[in-house]
Every structure is written in structure tokens, then in C-alpha cells.
Amino acid sequence: MPSPAATPQPPQVQALVSYLEHEAQPMIVLDPDYNILAANTAYQRQFGMADRPHLGHKCYRVSHHYDLPCDQAGEHCPMKRAFELKGPDRVLHIHHTPRGPEHVDVELRPILDGEGRVAAYVERLTTVRHASARASQAGLVGRSPAFNAALEAVQRVAPSQLPVLLMGESGTGKELFARAIHEASERRDGPLVVVDCSGLPEALFESELFGYEKGAFTGAQHRKPGLVETAAGGTLFLDEIGDVPLGMQVKLLRLIESGTFRRVGATETQQADFRLVAATHKPLQRMVAEGSFRQDLYYRVAAFPIVLPPLRERAGDIPLLIDSFLQRGAKTAQPLAVQPAAMARLLAHDWPGNIRELRNVLERARLFADDGVVRPEHLPEWLGLMPAARPPAHPAPPPAGGDADDELRRLVAEGRLSRRDIALRLGMSERTLYRRLKALGLS
């Protein structure tokens, strides 16, 4: 294959090569045939491999070890989309790096010549630090398509100030995803304050959230700042927001709408300064229809919904999660191993309790694995012997009618977003979106 120097480069590409060196983020220049023409120092330092040169090679071979472009290998290819749009495209991929597989946020921009044709592409790569595609002792772990879709939504919304609603069954890792949003935001240096709405009785909800003044009620011996005040400069995470009593929902709505609050017993108004992330395992849209959750509050907290997949929809991540949990609890340098027969039983289970259930099963097995090997007899007797009863599916948009369909029609009519982006905006998978489009006659 000819070297990049042997191929004449348009003036726009020559200018880009010198420009890239001033960029702190890893960046490369590609030609329309997927060949890497140039890479800045940041790219070579973070993604370069001494035994695998990248200049003059296909990007999909370097990043993915594929023999075909990403779209022909079953993945979203940003180059194909950028060519069609004559504009930028962005996608979350798993790249091979000197450190192993990593989640990388890829943004690709076409460079057009004087006649409006694509002369080259500039690709900016951002490694996702708050999730791991390998076994890890902390944070989010996964690499399945369902997990990556949720992680891509996190990457999209984290830099903004939009409220985020995490929807998923119990045990799907909602607090970890909330932490990932916080750590990828501009408020990462501020606090992440977690409010367990299901654990607060209505009588204490207001004083815990907003704080109180000395003498506001019997036992209030001093002024106490509330959780909203504690979250100043950071993120307020309302876990299980579906459990907020109706009487408190109006006060929560006023806080979100006005950005102000008053401590219990106070007269002056305080200014709030937080980014809101909420989570629920309940079907909030159904609760709105039933009158148990305020519609105006729902629209405020659900500006950007993200559906977290249950473990049964990301079964390929189970071995990776098992390795992670066994690493995290290891008391020696050598983590526990899982016998193939035990792994088969773990893979056969339906995991209605999701990641939390998997972690608990492994913690139990650890107590019996005296020689460092988890065997079938160390697992609960019921595990994998019969299909587990599944809990209700995660709260998704209603099957027909309602506000979700109206919003879908509006987004399609506008024609600004791709199908993938519409799915992210509505908090559903592309497959579910395709079914809704077909049912509504919009496909």
C-alpha cells in the first residue's frame, strides 16, 4: 500500500495535518477510502501501537481489527453517515488500544472541496473514562449493544444541563449511570448528592430536601442545610422519583421550574444550583394517566429519558460482570475463578434482579470457594434450573397513542434527526422505534 506521502493531498488536507498538532485531543485525517492519512501526537500517544503502524492503513483495521468497514461488520459507521449528510456524525465504538478494548466517543466531520465533494474526514476520539469494556474493579462495565446504546446516550446528554430520567428495572445500575453522567459533566468537581425518595416518609421529605431553620419545629435545635443546598455546584440525583408523594410533587416542581427554595421555617428564598438526574423503575407515564404522578413534573424531569437495559438483554456482558465482581471482592492478588459448569448455570439464569442479583449470588459463592474456584455446588440450588419469573418490563413509551406518539410524529416531521437519534431522544431502542414507525405508518 502506498505511503501517505506518495499520494498527493488536497490543500485542505495539508492544512489539517499541521492544524491537528495544536489539538490536545486525539485526532486523525482519513480519506474517503478509510485510509488514515495523518494523526496528531495525542492520537499516537493514546492509541498508537509500536508493532501496528496506523498511517496508510484502514481505520477499521486499526481500531476494530475488522476486514470490512464498520457498517458491513454490523456496526454504525460514522463515515457512511457523514458522507450522506455532508455533515458531522457521532457514535460510541469499542476500539482496540494499547491498554485493551475501550469505549471511545468518535466524532467524524467531512472536509469538502470547492465543488462540494468530500475530500477527507477529520475524526476526533474521546476515551470514555467512566465505563470499562474490560473487567474492572469500579464503575460501569459492559460492551453489549444494549449497554453501549445507554452509554452513548449518557455521552450525548452529560455535557448539557438538561434533566435526565433514568428508567429501568431494579438492579440495573441506575446510581452508577447517574454517577457517570455527573463525572462526564462540567459539574464533575461538585458533589453528587443522592436522594432516596423511596426511603423518605412524607413528613420528613420537605425538611430533608430543603433543610430547616432553628425552631422550625419541635426538635429543630439548629439550622440544617437540606440536600438541595448540599448539591450546590453539582448534581442532585433523585432515585425512585416515582415514590415522591403527590403533596411533595408540587414543591419539587416549583424547585425545578424556578430554581429556588425555602428552608422549612424560613422566610427568605434560596437560589438552587444543581443539575437534576432522576431515576425510576415505575411506569411514570401510566402513573400520570392514573393521576398518581403530576404530568407537569413528568415533563420537567423527563427532558432526556434513558432506558437502562435489564441483564437478560445484555447477556453477553455476564462473564465480564462476573470477572469484575470477583476482582472487586478478592482478598488476595489472585481473583476467584469460575468453573465452566458453574458459568453455564450463571448464563442460563434469567436474572430478574439484574446486576444486583448477580452480585449477591457471587458474594454468596465466594464464601464457599475455599480453593479459589467457584463450582456449581457453590451456587443456589434454584439457579438456572427453571426460567425465572420476569418482572414487568422497563417503563417505555406506551404501545399506541399518547404523548410519546405525538412527539415521535413531530420529530419525524421535522426531519432533523436520524433514526438512531430519535430513538435516543425517546428513550427506546432502534428496534422498538422501527416497530412504532411501522405501526404509525411513518416508515
Secondary structure by P-SEA (a helix, b strand, c coil): ccccccccccaaaaaaaaaaaacccbbbbbccccccccccaaaaaccccccccccccccccccccccccccccccccaaaaaaaacbbbbbbbbbbccccbbbbbbbbbbbbcccccccbbbbbbbbbccccccccccccccccaaaaaaaaaaaaccccccbbbbbbcccccaaaaaaaaaaacccccccccccccccccccccccccccccccccccccbbbbccccccccbbbbbcccccccccaaaaaaaaaaccccccccccbbbbbbbbbbbbbccaaaaaaaaccccaaaaaaaacbbbbbbcccccccaaaaaaaaaaaaaccccccccccaaaaaaaaaccccccaaaaaaaaaaaaaaccccccccccccccccccccccccccccccccccaaaaaaaaaaaaccccaaaaaaaacccaaaaaaaaaaaccc
